[in-house]
Amino acid sequence: QVHLVQSGAEVKTPGASVKVSCKASGYTFSGNYMHWVRQAPGQGLEWMGWINPYTGGTNYAQKFQGRVTMTRDTSISTAYMELTRLRSADTAVYYCARVPQGAMYYVMDVWGQGTTVTVSS
Amino acid sequence: QSALTQPRSVSGSPGQSVTISCIGTSSDVGDYNYVSWYQQHPGKAPKLMIYAVSERPSGVPDRFSGSKSGNTASLTISGLQAEDEADYYCCSYAGSVVFGGGTKLTVL
């Protein structure tokens, strides 16, 4: 069975960085693109970018260019999302989500449970 | 790329049908059949309900259907059930991924 298990909740001060992990199981990790999507409290879904676990290639939403870095460690089937220069507006639940093999990038068939990141002084 | 436009809320009684619209542009929804829909219950991760405008993943009831006309995609839920009460998000792709603002479905 396919699972994405994310790291635990984080509390950060403004200006700090956060790195969230997403461990995949039940499928070949390098065979499927991985998205990162966030959701601020009471708000909608916001796409942050994706990573190709096979090549390490990335595509970031323009809004996060320069502040986000997506990486992976194929040896442990884990994707990472690091966001720097945090501000209160970055308080949100962060999700990783898998693209099914052979599908286009807008399809996300398996989601992690979410990681709550709180930015507060 | 601007967010897709969805109504903030829709409602219907059990057994009825409701349709949620998702308005894009000729550069995203109108130009490609790259539309997906996600259901999200409070405190839960989103769940894929429709992809490629009208395709249902295995396990999604056939009460859920998708369509598209011009720059507007639609999700129709027929035979409403209490468990369908949730937020629904459309999603499209045109070089980057964009979500709609979300629609809260209330089952009366």
Interface residues (C-beta under 8 A of the other chain):
Chain A: H35 V37 G44 L45 E46 W47 W50 N59 A61 Q62 Y95 A97 A103 M104 Y105 Y106 V107 M108 D109 W111 G112 Q113 G114
Chain B: A3 Y34 V35 S36 Y38 Q40 A45 P46 K47 L48 Y51 A52 P57 Y89 C91 S92 Y93 S96 V97 V98 F99 G100 G101 G102
